[in-house]
């Protein structure tokens, strides 16, 4: 152990003559620790919220959507094969999209209707895993009426149960002498899904593609577009041009999940950055306490500094003593903050004791995700601020001369 580190530890631990300075040192450690712990918990919750929201959105929606500008896909089966041949694309499924009025004996509700292919939808969407009653195959089960799957929230709101009849009213109606009459078709409730996102569970319904085509009055076997699943969700911007080229280019366009939800995730990223900056201020307060501690210690130890320099200690040795002492405060505070922050974050993740309203947020508890890059950044930021706080007091201590120090002692 170098004598600088030995003396720094002695100054930090000795409390007989400078109890007040020791109290300030403890406050500095606690300030740094609380700041680091707050950063870990808040950044972990923000990461968890973003990832949970992304997973829920990508569970209902595909990673990528290919459609025809101002029209529909006619030869969509061949287009599916072309899209799946692109490296990085894991699967493709056709869909029909429209908005209709859903009515039952308990009420009326406007819903988003999606016609899907039960065979290929499972390769792209997480819908099969989110179905809590029935299955996708029930959409094509034989019977007098085609099947439909709706969200649990929508079913509860309208008092629907499996086997109930539902009427869907499409805007694609007929013009007659009495005026325009919308097309109405009866469906049977064959399944319920629960994605965890209130907006989807209360407004989304699924039917088979032939049933959707008949409801909308399509004369040919056409679909709105293709939904695609890719291996790396963060590489959608790279794959989108390749998929569009494979499908023949314009008028086909490709939209990614980032394009469709860009504003939401940009807002979350901005909020995370703002919270990081705000909470770094707490660490900064702790680092200012380190400056106070060291300045007072330099004033208290002026005589000791003079004696050390008279015995041969260089200004660099004196500077190192006080820099090491401040660094020890920063390291202990950061370690304490990591211990507290990780404990709280892991407890939040395991026990989920903080509940949030599920009808307002897309989840009913605070999700937590701890990423090593973020933890590393928090640790480096805290230690850097604490180290910078030692520079001024250490520099002032190194500038003392033995004769000047002893003259005023």
C-alpha positions in Angstrom: 0.0 0.0 0.0 1.4 3.4 -1.0 1.8 6.0 1.8 -0.6 8.3 -0.1 -3.4 5.7 0.2 -2.5 4.9 3.8 -2.7 8.6 4.8 -5.9 9.1 2.8 -7.5 6.2 4.7 -6.3 7.5 8.0 -7.8 10.9 7.3 -11.1 9.4 6.1 -11.5 7.1 9.1 -10.1 9.1 12.0 -12.9 10.8 13.8 -11.6 12.0 17.1 -10.7 15.6 16.1 -12.7 16.1 12.9 -16.1 14.5 13.7 -17.9 17.2 11.8 -15.8 16.5 8.7 -16.5 12.8 9.0 -20.3 13.5 9.1 -19.9 15.5 5.9 -18.0 12.6 4.3 -20.9 10.3 5.3 -23.4 12.7 3.8 -21.3 12.8 0.6 -21.3 9.0 0.4 -25.0 8.8 1.0 -25.7 11.6 -1.6 -23.7 9.7 -4.3 -25.3 6.4 -3.3 -28.8 7.7 -3.5 -28.2 9.4 -6.8 -26.7 6.2 -8.3 -29.6 4.1 -6.8 -32.2 6.4 -8.2 -30.5 6.3 -11.7 -30.4 2.5 -11.7 -34.1 2.2 -10.7 -35.5 4.9 -13.0 -33.4 3.9 -16.0 -34.3 0.2 -15.4 -38.0 1.1 -15.3 -37.8 3.3 -18.4 -36.0 0.4 -20.3 -38.5 -2.1 -19.1 -41.4 0.1 -20.1 -40.0 0.6 -23.6 -39.2 -3.1 -24.1 -42.5 -4.2 -22.7 -44.4 -1.7 -24.8 -42.4 -2.7 -27.9 -43.1 -6.4 -27.3 -46.8 -5.9 -26.8 -47.1 -3.7 -30.0 -45.1 -6.3 -32.0 -47.2 -9.1 -30.5 -50.4 -7.6 -32.1 -48.7 -6.0 -35.1 -46.0 -7.3 -37.4 -42.4 -6.1 -37.7 -43.1 -4.9 -41.2 -46.1 -4.4 -43.5 -46.0 -4.5 -47.3 -49.0 -3.0 -49.1 -50.0 -1.5 -52.5 -50.3 2.3 -52.5 -54.0 3.1 -53.2 -55.0 -0.5 -54.0 -54.8 -4.1 -52.9 -52.6 -7.1 -53.5 -54.0 -9.5 -56.1 -51.2 -12.2 -56.4 -50.4 -12.1 -52.7 -49.4 -15.8 -52.5 -46.6 -15.3 -54.9 -45.7 -12.1 -53.1 -45.5 -14.1 -49.8 -42.9 -16.4 -51.3 -40.9 -13.5 -52.7 -40.9 -11.8 -49.3 -39.9 -14.9 -47.4 -37.0 -15.5 -49.8 -35.4 -12.3 -48.5 -32.6 -13.1 -46.0 -33.6 -12.1 -42.6 -37.4 -12.5 -43.1 -38.7 -15.3 -41.0 -42.3 -15.4 -42.2 -45.1 -13.6 -44.0 -48.9 -13.7 -43.8 -51.7 -11.9 -45.7 -54.2 -9.6 -44.0 -57.4 -7.6 -44.7 -57.9 -4.4 -42.8 -61.0 -2.4 -42.3 -63.2 -0.7 -39.7 -66.7 -1.8 -39.0 -69.5 -1.5 -36.4 -69.9 -4.5 -34.1 -73.4 -5.0 -32.5 -74.8 -7.5 -30.1 -77.8 -7.7 -27.9 -75.8 -5.7 -25.3 -74.6 -2.8 -27.3 -72.7 -1.4 -30.3 -69.0 -0.6 -30.7 -66.8 0.5 -33.5 -63.9 -1.9 -34.0 -60.9 -2.5 -36.2 -61.4 -5.7 -38.1 -58.5 -7.7 -39.4 -58.9 -10.7 -41.7 -56.1 -13.2 -41.2 -54.9 -16.6 -42.4 -55.0 -18.9 -39.4 -52.4 -21.2 -41.0 -49.6 -18.6 -41.5 -50.6 -15.9 -38.9 -48.8 -17.9 -36.1 -45.5 -17.5 -37.9 -45.7 -13.7 -37.8 -48.0 -12.6 -35.0 -48.0 -13.5 -31.3 -51.8 -13.7 -31.4 -51.9 -17.5 -30.9 -50.1 -17.1 -27.6 -52.4 -14.4 -26.4 -55.7 -16.2 -27.0 -57.2 -17.1 -23.6 -60.3 -18.9 -25.0 -60.7 -20.8 -28.3 -58.0 -20.9 -31.0 -57.2 -19.5 -34.4 -58.3 -22.7 -36.1 -61.8 -22.1 -34.8 -62.1 -19.1 -37.2 -62.6 -21.7 -40.0 -64.6 -24.2 -38.1 -67.7 -25.5 -40.0 -71.0 -23.9 -39.0 -73.9 -21.7 -40.2 -71.9 -18.5 -39.5 -68.2 -17.7 -39.7 -66.1 -17.3 -36.5 -64.7 -14.2 -35.0 -62.1 -13.6 -32.2 -62.3 -10.4 -30.1 -60.4 -8.9 -27.2 -61.3 -9.7 -23.7 -62.0 -6.1 -22.8 -64.4 -5.8 -25.7 -66.2 -9.0 -24.8 -66.5 -7.8 -21.2 -67.8 -4.4 -22.2 -70.5 -6.0 -24.4 -71.2 -8.9 -22.2 -70.2 -11.5 -24.8 -69.3 -15.1 -24.3 -68.2 -18.0 -26.5 -70.9 -19.0 -28.9 -72.7 -15.7 -28.9 -73.9 -14.2 -32.2 -72.4 -10.9 -33.3 -73.4 -8.7 -36.2 -70.8 -6.8 -38.2 -71.9 -3.8 -40.3 -69.6 -2.9 -43.1 -69.4 0.5 -44.9 -69.3 -1.5 -48.2 -73.1 -1.5 -48.7 -75.5 -1.1 -51.6 -77.2 1.8 -53.2 -81.0 1.3 -53.6 -84.1 3.4 -54.2 -84.5 3.8 -50.5 -80.9 5.0 -50.2 -77.6 3.5 -49.0 -77.9 0.3 -47.0 -74.7 -1.0 -45.2 -73.9 -4.6 -45.4 -74.5 -6.7 -42.3 -73.2 -10.1 -41.6 -73.6 -12.4 -38.6 -70.6 -14.0 -36.9 -70.2 -16.4 -34.0 -67.7 -15.6 -31.2 -65.2 -18.4 -31.3 -62.3 -17.0 -29.2 -61.0 -14.3 -26.9 -57.5 -12.8 -26.7 -55.8 -10.6 -24.1 -52.7 -8.7 -25.3 -52.4 -6.6 -22.1 -52.8 -3.4 -24.1 -56.3 -1.9 -23.4 -56.4 -0.1 -26.8 -56.1 -3.4 -28.7 -58.1 -5.5 -26.3 -61.1 -3.2 -26.5 -61.1 -2.3 -30.2 -59.7 -5.3 -32.2 -61.4 -8.2 -33.8 -60.2 -11.0 -36.1 -61.9 -13.1 -38.7 -60.7 -15.3 -41.6 -59.7 -13.7 -44.8 -62.6 -15.2 -46.9 -65.1 -13.9 -44.3 -63.5 -10.4 -44.4 -63.6 -10.4 -48.2 -67.2 -11.4 -48.3 -68.1 -8.8 -45.7 -66.3 -6.1 -47.7 -67.8 -7.2 -51.0 -64.5 -8.1 -52.7 -65.1 -9.7 -56.1 -61.7 -11.3 -56.2 -59.3 -13.0 -53.9 -57.4 -9.9 -52.9 -55.9 -8.7 -49.6 -54.9 -5.4 -48.1 -51.2 -6.4 -47.8 -48.6 -8.7 -46.2 -47.4 -8.7 -42.6 -43.8 -9.8 -42.1 -41.7 -11.1 -39.2 -37.9 -10.6 -39.3 -35.1 -12.0 -37.2 -33.7 -8.7 -35.9 -36.4 -6.1 -35.0 -33.7 -3.4 -34.9 -32.7 -4.1 -38.5 -36.1 -3.3 -40.1 -34.8 -0.1 -41.7 -32.1 -2.1 -43.5 -34.5 -4.9 -44.6 -37.4 -2.7 -45.7 -35.7 -1.6 -49.0 -34.7 -5.2 -49.8 -38.3 -6.5 -49.2 -39.7 -3.7 -51.4 -37.2 -4.5 -54.2 -38.1 -8.2 -54.0 -41.8 -7.4 -54.3 -41.2 -5.4 -57.4 -40.9 -1.8 -56.1 -43.6 0.8 -56.6 -46.5 0.9 -56.2 -45.7 -1.4 -53.3 -44.5 0.3 -50.2 -43.1 -1.1 -47.0 -43.7 0.3 -43.5 -41.8 -0.9 -40.4 -42.9 -0.9 -36.8 -40.6 2.0 -36.2 -42.4 4.0 -38.9 -45.8 3.2 -37.4 -44.8 3.9 -33.8 -41.8 6.3 -34.3 -43.2 9.2 -32.3 -44.1 7.1 -29.3 -40.6 5.5 -29.0 -38.9 8.8 -29.7 -40.9 10.3 -26.8 -39.9 7.5 -24.5 -36.2 7.9 -25.5 -36.4 11.6 -24.9 -38.1 11.0 -21.5 -35.4 8.5 -20.5 -32.6 11.0 -21.5 -34.3 13.8 -19.5 -34.7 11.6 -16.4 -31.0 10.5 -16.7 -29.9 14.2 -16.8 -32.2 15.2 -13.9 -31.0 12.3 -11.7 -27.3 12.9 -12.5 -27.9 16.2 -10.6 -28.4 14.2 -7.4 -25.0 12.6 -8.0 -23.6 16.1 -8.7 -24.9 17.3 -5.3 -23.0 14.4 -3.7 -19.9 15.4 -5.5 -20.2 19.0 -4.3 -20.3 17.6 -0.8 -17.0 15.9 -1.6 -15.5 19.3 -2.5 -16.8 20.7 0.9 -15.3 17.7 2.8 -11.9 18.0 1.2 -11.7 21.8 1.5 -12.5 21.6 5.2 -10.0 18.7 5.6 -7.2 20.7 3.8 -7.9 23.6 6.3 -7.8 21.1 9.2 -4.7 19.3 8.1 -2.6 22.3 7.1 0.0 21.5 9.8 0.1 17.9 8.8 0.7 18.8 5.1 3.6 21.1 6.1 5.2 18.4 8.2 4.8 15.8 5.3 6.4 18.2 2.8 9.2 19.0 5.3 9.9 15.2 5.5 10.2 15.0 1.7 6.7 14.6 0.4 6.3 16.3 -3.0 3.3 18.4 -4.1 2.3 15.5 -6.3 2.2 13.2 -3.2 0.0 15.7 -1.4 -2.3 16.0 -4.4 -2.6 12.3 -4.6 -3.6 12.0 -0.9 -6.6 14.2 -1.2 -7.6 12.9 -4.7 -7.5 9.3 -3.3 -9.6 10.4 -0.3 -12.3 11.9 -2.6 -12.1 8.9 -4.9 -12.7 6.5 -2.0 -15.8 8.5 -1.0 -17.0 8.2 -4.7 -16.2 4.5 -5.0 -17.9 3.7 -1.7 -20.9 5.8 -2.5 -21.2 4.3 -6.0 -20.9 0.8 -4.7 -23.6 1.5 -2.0 -25.8 3.0 -4.7 -25.4 -0.1 -7.0 -26.3 -2.4 -4.1 -29.4 -0.4 -3.1 -30.5 0.3 -6.7 -30.1 -3.3 -7.9 -31.9 -4.6 -4.8 -34.9 -2.3 -5.4 -35.0 -2.9 -9.1 -34.8 -6.7 -8.8 -37.5 -6.6 -6.0 -39.7 -4.5 -8.4 -39.2 -7.0 -11.1 -39.9 -10.1 -9.0 -42.7 -9.0 -6.7 -44.3 -6.3 -8.8 -45.6 -4.5 -5.7 -46.2 -1.2 -7.5 -49.4 -1.5 -9.5 -50.5 0.9 -12.2 -53.9 1.1 -13.9 -54.1 -1.2 -16.9 -56.7 0.8 -18.6 -54.4 3.8 -18.8 -51.0 2.1 -19.4 -50.2 -0.9 -21.6 -49.2 -3.0 -18.5 -50.5 -3.3 -14.9 -47.2 -3.1 -13.1 -43.8 -1.3 -13.4 -41.6 -3.5 -15.6 -37.8 -3.4 -15.0 -35.0 -4.2 -17.5 -31.4 -3.8 -16.4 -28.9 -3.4 -19.3 -25.2 -3.6 -18.7 -24.4 -0.7 -21.0 -26.7 1.6 -18.9 -25.3 0.3 -15.6 -21.8 0.8 -16.9 -22.6 4.4 -18.0 -24.2 5.1 -14.6 -21.1 3.9 -12.8 -18.6 5.7 -15.0 -20.6 8.9 -14.7 -20.8 8.8 -11.0 -17.1 8.0 -10.5 -16.1 10.7 -13.1 -18.1 13.4 -11.2 -16.6 12.3 -7.9 -13.1 12.3 -9.3 -13.5 15.8 -10.8 -14.8 17.0 -7.5 -11.4 16.1 -5.9 -9.3 18.2 -8.4 -9.7 21.7 -6.9 -9.2 20.8 -3.2 -6.2 18.5 -4.0 -4.7 21.3 -6.1 -5.0 23.8 -3.3 -3.5 21.4 -0.8 -0.5 20.8 -3.2 0.1 24.5 -3.5 0.8 24.9 0.3 4.4 25.6 1.3 5.8 24.3 4.6 6.9 27.7 5.8 3.6 29.5 5.0 1.6 26.7 6.5 3.5 26.6 9.8 3.6 30.4 10.1 -0.2 30.5 10.5 -0.5 27.4 12.7 
